[in-house]
């Protein structure tokens, strides 16, 4: 990728933190293999990962057993000609094998391209082709959906199956090959902190996802910042209920426990009925969630008497042993719009503390949190007083500020763009010079999010996010590009003009709506609304399809003809409390 000297210089500036140059590394490990070696030598027989399948069965691996599987998988990759710098994909739901495959790839210096299996094949094809992926680890239940894409792009499939499955020609059996590999491993000296580790594709408002390139150092320094802020260390137990194709699941609850010498409880999926029981049974200290999950838990408590009855001993402190939350500290929450109303409701019902934070794939994961040790009055003040829950104070690996459109710093309580610079800022967008030019224009990473800050008594900046300058829809922590939905809406015969709108929703933070201007010979009706929604569901994954339709006589645009989505959000206010599937 060819970048201008100006952009290269701006990217370099954006990797400074408090005057510390990008190459003055703040973690001692040369690479993730060295980290794995160190932690395994320190705690060989302690549990690193406990994995719960959806059927309730669980698998447990100690550090030493985990390392053995990682190194065998690394050797499997080597014999399949995967070398440092080559990109490999993981196509699966949350699974123990995927965590092993991540670390194996990092040990040999390969770059992981995590795939969201709910995406449509056409979008996956773009991601795999754009990243030049050479091999894909894939769970057998997703092979049929993506096999044509893999064949078209000549990507070698390595298939894992936990059931009877006839291996297609040209595919590799993961378990069979794994068992044939030695656990002895010779690392490549070329793998360093600057070796690329992840390419996470994040939606842009143009519809085409951008590849966020993160290095091994990015992963380790953000894990260091997260662990220091939350007091995560040897013996800390963290639980993952979020998808690990997303940086929140990967960095907070996979890389951070390894970095700090803790352990991980990985769930195949989130379920309200197992959430608190598992926190208690596994003696979890910290769990990371998105606001949508908090809303689901509140709803089930208020509407499901059995759920409420079973939780009473846990929440009252009356339980003991595996029926007690005595080990639990707090919930990390971010990756989607959190409201003051939801914070207040959840903490009142469950009596568990929410530590709100903020970050992006482009800053590896989290960049700020509210302090964990605030007294109740200050905790409530920063989460409830200012109309938006504070996202907190910048963590050690980065600095944050609020800029105007010219890149100038703004004073306290003035809205502008949230900008970040530091050692956890991404390397760049993969093969996207134009995006890099704009994003790093002023020597900071420009988030595209609007916010402000307020000083506390000691002069620390507490940041708040108020919305997005860009128009992505963030539904349950998942980024959705509105233009992709616009295209489908505009293909409907009765539609003259239409736009997708992300509206405030109690369940998902934001939900997808459609504002529709009909052709002159059609009249608004409930039947037509149903038809539009059904058409979109046929063309889009369920989470992207509009859930409600609002008819209008006009759609506001800028002087250059761009739709002003944020100006029509109020038209969907009546749907805020609805739960849509």
N, C-alpha and C positions, 0 to 999 in steps of 0.2 A: 504494500500500500504506500502510495506516494503522498507525503504530507509536506506542506510548506514549512520553511524554516521558522516562520512566525508561529505556526500551530505547534510545531515541535517544542519551541521555547515556552509557549503557553502551557502545554501539557507538563513540562518539567516544573514550571512554577507551581502548578496545581498539585504537585506531589510534595511540596514543602509543608512542614507542620511546625509552627512556632519557631521558625528559623532553622529547623533541622532539615538538612538536604535529603533528597530521596534516597541517596546511596549510603546514608548513615543509618544503617539498619538497627531497629530497636528490638529485634528478637534474635536469640543466640543460634537458632537452628539454621543450617545452611539450606535445608530443603525439608519437605514433609517426610521423606524417608528417614532422615536423621531424627525428626521429632518422634516418629513411630518407634524407632530403635530405642530412644531415650526412655520413653514412657513404658515400653515393654520391659526394659531392664529394671526400671523402678518398681513396677507392680505386675510382674508376670502372671501371677495366679489370681489377681483381682478381676472382677467382672468389668468388662468394658461395655458390652452391649447386650441388652435383653430385647428380643424382638417378639411382639405379639402379632400373630396372624389374625385375620378377621374371625376365624372360627374359635378363637380363644386359646389355641395352642401357642406355646412360646418356645423360643430357642435362646440359649444363653451362651455367650462366648467370653472367655477370659482374654486379657490383653495378649497373652502368648498364643492362644488358639486363633484369635483374630489376626494377629500378625502372620501366622502360618498360612492362613487362607489368602491373605493379601499377597504374600510373596509367591505363592503358587499361581495365583491369578496374574501377577506381574510376569512370571515366566511364561504363562499361556500367551500373554500379549506379545512377548518377545519372539516366541516361535512363530507367531503370525505376522512378523515383520512390523510390529508397532514400535516405533522409536521415539525419542524425545522430539516434541513439536508436532507429532501427528495427532489428529483429532479423532476421538472415538465417542460414540453416543451411548446413552443408557435409556432404554425404553421399557419402563416398568412402573407399577405402583410402588409405594414404599415397601422396601424389602431388604432384609439383611444382606442379600447378595449384592444389591446395588451399593451399599455402603462399602463392602469389600472391594467392589470394582472401582469405586472412586479412589480409594487409597492406593490400589494397585496401579492405576493409571498415573497417579501423582508420583509414585515411587520410581516409575520408569521415565517420567518426564512427559507423558502424553497429556493431552488436553481433553477434558470431559465436556461433552455437549449434552446436558440433561434435557430430556424430551418430556413434555406434558402429554400424556397418552390421550387426554380428552380433546386434543387439537385434531382438526381434520387433516387427512393425508396430504392435501395440497400444500398446506402451511408447513407441515413437517418436511415435505420435499424441498421447499424453499430453504428451510433451516439447514437441512443436511447437505444440500448442494452448496449453499453459501459458505458453510463452514468447512467444506471439503472433507467431510467425515469419511473414514476408511473402513471402520469396523463398528458394529453395533451390538451391544449386549441387549437382549430382548427377552422378556418373559413370554412364554409360549402363547398365552391367551391374547397377546396383541400382534402376533405374527401375521395372521390372516389380514388384519386391517392395514398393515404397513408393508407386506411382502412385496407388492408391486413397486413401491417406491424404492425399497432396498435393492431390488433387482435392476431397476432402471438406472440407479446411480452406482451400480456395481459395488455396493457396500456389503462386506462380509458379515453375515449374521452369526452371533454366538447365542444359542438359545438355552434358556433355563426352563425346565418343566418340573412341576411337583405333582404331575398326574400322568396318566398314559397319554403319550403324544408321539406320533410317528414323525421322526425327524425328516424334514424335506431335504432333497438332494442339494448339496452345496452348502449346507449349514453345519455348524459346529455344535456338538453337545457340550454345554458348559461343565456339567458335573463330571462327565466321563473324561474330558480333557483335563479338568482340574485335578482329578485323582491321579493322573499320569505325570503330573509335574512335580519336580523336587521343591522342597522348601528352602533350599540354599539359593541365595540371590546375590548377584554382584551388581551394585549400583553403577550408574553411568555418571562419571565425574562432571559431565557437562550440565547436569541438572542442578540448578541453583535457585535462590530466592526469586530471581527474575523469570524463571521458566513459567510459561503460561499453564494455568491449572484448570480454569473453567471458561467456557463461553456460554453465557446466559443470554438467551434471546428475549428481549423485552419489547413490548408493542410500542409503536410510535403512532402519532396522530395521522401519519400518511398511510397506515395499514401494514406496511412492510416492517417486520421486526428488525431491531438492531442488535447486533452481536456484541455484548459487553464482555471484554476480555479481562480476566482477573488472573493475577500471578499467584504463585505459591506464597510469596511474601504478603500479598493482599489478604489472603485467607488467614495466615498466621497472625498478622498484626491486628486485624479486626477481632479475631478470637481472643487475642491478648487484651484488647481494650474492653471487650464484653466481659471477660472473666474478671478483670480488675474491678469493673464497675459493680458487678453483682456478687463479688466475693466467691467466685467459682474456683475451686481448688481441688486438691487430692480428696477423693471421697464424695464430692458433690454429685448428686444424682439429678440428671435433667431428663425431661420427657419431651418427645417429639410427637405431635399429632398433626403437624402440617406436612404438605407434600415436599419431599426432598428434591424435587426438580426445581424448587424455588430456593433462593439464597437464604431465606429465613430458616427453613428446615435444615439446609445444609450447613450453614455457618454457625448459627446459634446452638443447635442441638446435636451436631455431629462433629464439626471441627473443634468447637470450643471445649467440649469435654475431653477430647484427646489432648488438646493443647494444655489443659489445666490438670490432667491426670484424674478426671472424674469418670462418670459412667453415664450411659445413654439408655433410656427406655424408648424404643422405637415402636410406634403403632402403625399397622397397615393403613388404618383409617381412623378418623375421629368419630366417636359415638358418645352421645350424652350419657347413656346408661352405664358406660364403663369408665368414664373420665375420672370421676372422683375416687371410685373404688381402686383404680390403678394407681392414682397418686398415693393413696394410703398403703396399698399392698406392697408397692415397690419403694416405699419410703422416699418419694420424690421430693427434692428441694425446690426446684424451679421448673416451670413449664412455659413454653412460648406459644402464643395463640394470635389470632387475628380477631377484630371486633365481632365478626359474624358468629364465631364460636361462643363468645360471651352471650350474645343474644339468644342462641339456641339453648344454652344452659338455663338462662333466666326463664325462657318460655316453658321449658319442660318442668321447671320447678313450680311455676305458677299454674300450669294446666294439667300436670300428671301427678295424681295423689300418690301413686306407688313410688314414683321417682322421689318425691318429697319425703315420704315416710322412710325410705331406705337411706336417705342422706342425713336424717335427723341426728343419729349418733355421731357422725363425722363432724357435722357443723356445730353441734353443741359442745364438742370436746368430751363427750361421754364415752367415746370409743377407746379401745386400747389395742396395742399391737398393730396387726394389719388392718384394723378398723379405725385407725387414728390418723389424723393429719398433723400430728405433732411435729413431724419433720419438715412440713411444707413452709416455705418462706414467702414466695410471691409469684405472681404471674407477669411475664413479659408480654406486652401487647403493642402491636404496631402493624404496618403493612396494609393499612386501610383506614378509612375515616372513623375515628372514635368520637362519640358525642359525650358531653357532660352528663346527659340523662342516663346513658347506658352505664357509664362509670359508677354513678351514684346508685343506680338500681342494683348492679352486680355486687358491689362491695357491701351494700346493705343486706341483700339476701344471703350471701355466702360468707361474708366476713373475711374474705381473702383480699389481700392487697394487690392492686394493679400498678405495675411500673411501666408507664407509657414511654414509648420511644419512637424514633423515626430514622429511616435510612432508605437507601435505594440499591438496586443491583449494581449501579455505577459506583457506589461507595462500599462495595463488597457486601455489606448488609447494614447494620445499625451504625449511626453516626452520633446519636445523642439519646439520653434517657433522663427522666426525672430521678433524683437521688433516691436510693433505696431506704435510707435511714431517716427520712423526714418524720417529724412528729405528726400526729394526726391532723392538727390544725393546719400545718404548712402543706401536708400532702393534699388535703381537701382544697386549700387555697389555690394551689397550682393546677389542680385538675378541674376545679369547678367555678372559680371566681370570674374568669375572664371571657366566658362565652365559648371558648374552645379549650379542651384539655391541653395543657402544655406538653410538648414533646421533649422538654427537658434541656439539659446542658450538654455541650459537645464533649464526647469522650476523648481520651488521650491521643489516639492516632490521628485526629483531624481537628481542624478549626471550622467554625461556621460563622456566617454573617448574613446580613440582608442588604441586597444591592438594588439600585434602580436600573433602568434599562440601559444605562451607559456604563454600568459596572462600578458605580460609585457607592460607597458605604452609606447606609441610611441611619438616622438616629433612632433612639428608643421609641417603641410604640408607633412606628411608621411602616406601613405595608410595602413590601417589595418582594424580590425573588430570593428564595433561600439558596445560598451558595456554600460550597464546601471545598476545602483543600486539605490534603494530608496524605499520609502513607497508605491509607486504605482506598484511595481513589483509583478507579480502574486504570489499566494501561492505556486503553483507548477503545473506540468502537471499531470492530473488525471490518476492514475493507469499506470504510465509509468516511472518506475525507471531508465531505461537506458537513456531516454531523459533528465531526471532531472540530472543525473550524469554528462552528457556532457554539458548541458546548463548552469549549475551553477558551472562548474569545478573550476573556479578561484575566486569564491566569488562575481562575477558579473553575470548579465544576459547577455549571449552572443547572439547577435541579428542574427548573420549569414549574416549581411549586411556589405559591404565594404564602408569605408569612410575615411575622414581626417578632420582636423580642422585648422583654421587660427585665430590667436589672433587679436582682434581689438585694438584700441589705449588705451583702459582702461584695457586690459589684459583679456577680456572675450573671451571664445572659441566659435567661430562660426563653427558649424559642417556642413559637406557636405556628401551626400550619392552618391557613384559612381556606385554601382551595388550590386550584391548579391554574397556572397561566396556560399550560397546555391543556388539551381537552380529552385526555384519556379517561375512560370509565374504569374505575377500580371496584370490581364486584367481588367481595369476599377475599380481598387481597390479590386478585388476579387482574392484570392489566388487559383491557379490551380496547382495540382501536375502533373508533366510531365510524370511520370511513368505510371499513369493510362491511359494516351493517348497512350503511347508506346505500352501497351498491346493490344489495339485495332488495332493499325497500324500493329503490328506483326502477327495479325490473318488474314490479307488480303492475299489471295493465291499468288498474284504476288510479294509480298514483301519479300526480303531476310533479310533486316535489316532496322530499321527506328527509329527515335527519334522525339519527340515533341520539338520545339524550340520557346521560347518567343522572338519575335523580336520587335524592336522599332516601335511604331505606333503613328501617330499624334492623332488618335481618342481615343484609349484606353490605351495609355501609352505603353502597350505591347499587341501584338496580337499573336495568336497561329498559328505556321507554322509546317510543317512536312518535315524533311529531309529524303529522301527515297533512299535506295539502292535496286534495283530490282534483282530478280533472273535472272540467265544467259539467259534464253530463252524468256525474255520479253524486249521490247524496249520502252524507254521513249516516251510519247506522251501526247498531251492535253487531249485526251479521257481518258487515264489512270489516269491523275490528277483528272479529274472530278469524275471518279469511286471511287478513294481513298477518296476524300472529302465526297462524298455521303455515302459511307460505314460508315465513322466515324460519320456522322450526324445521322445515324440510331442507332448507339450504344452509343452515348454520348449526353448530353445536348448541345444545340446550342453554348453556350458560351465557351464550352471546345473543341469543334470540330475544327480541323485545317481549316483555311480559305484559305491557299495557300500551294502548294506542290512544293518542289525543289528536283530534282533528282541529285544524286551524285554517284561517283565511290567509295567513301569511307566515313567512319564516324570516326572522331578522338576519340581515347580512351586514358586513362591514363595507366601507367604501371601495374595497378591492374585491368585493363579492364573496368573501368568506362567511360561512355560517357562524352565527354567534350563539352557540349552544348554551352557554352559561346564562344567557338572558332569558331563556325559556324554562329553566328548571322549576320555577315556581308553578308552572302549569301542571306539574305532577305532584304537588304537595299532598293531595288527597290520598295518594297511593303510598305514603311514607311507611305506614304500619303494616302493609300487606306482605304476606309471604307467598312468593310465586315459584313455581317449579317448571 
